[in-house]
């Protein structure tokens, strides 16, 4: 006599690696983070050594790139480039944040403000920021102002919309409870909506800071005498691929450091979110 067939779906045994929406052990976290760096570097080292047998100009080894970083740092070139690029990014992004955070908060809070401003922002944000470079150079020359304005324009609109979207997640119950307790409109905005919005603001700035870094490199590639982007252009002109890789790695490390600072800020200022 045949055995009955079990048609019920078989449940997979839960594993630590494939947990859904849950944290994994700290030890496993550090192991995976280490592998995410070690594996690409090992692949790079193997491929570059294989290419070196024919022509090392196209793909320098990790050791050659480290030597290039050390050389640029020892003569002060790298430090000066980092300082100039950081100044441009932080200045342009700070100016964008000063406007986008309150503007996005107002747009998310008041439908009238959103209806007034969102259409024009929706049009401008699809215009690639690098396309404004010719106009910025025409209007403001080749000094620092056009580079800072390019970062400002490239960060302003996306930051505004991301902050605006964050207001949607403020519980209506909190707003209604504030009104019930006699709160005024200004108190709802400043003491309920804005504090609840702080994590979304930090996340928006963390995401858009990466775009700001991309824009400063584009600006320095086109119109700059110094900066990390300009250093990459000069290295390309003289076929110094080790210096190109050095510039890219430095940019990545700076971006990672800024991202970690934003994460730390979120953890310190919004403990109620990170718990």
Secondary structure as UniProt FT lines:
FT   TURN            17..18
FT   HELIX           26..52
FT   TURN            53..54
FT   TURN            56..57
FT   HELIX           62..74
FT   TURN            75..76
FT   HELIX           77..109
FT   HELIX           111..124
FT   TURN            125..126
FT   HELIX           129..132
FT   HELIX           133..140
FT   TURN            141..142
FT   HELIX           144..166
FT   HELIX           167..169
FT   HELIX           172..180
FT   TURN            181..182
FT   HELIX           185..187
FT   HELIX           188..193
FT   HELIX           194..222
FT   HELIX           228..237
FT   TURN            238..239
FT   HELIX           241..269
FT   HELIX           271..274
//
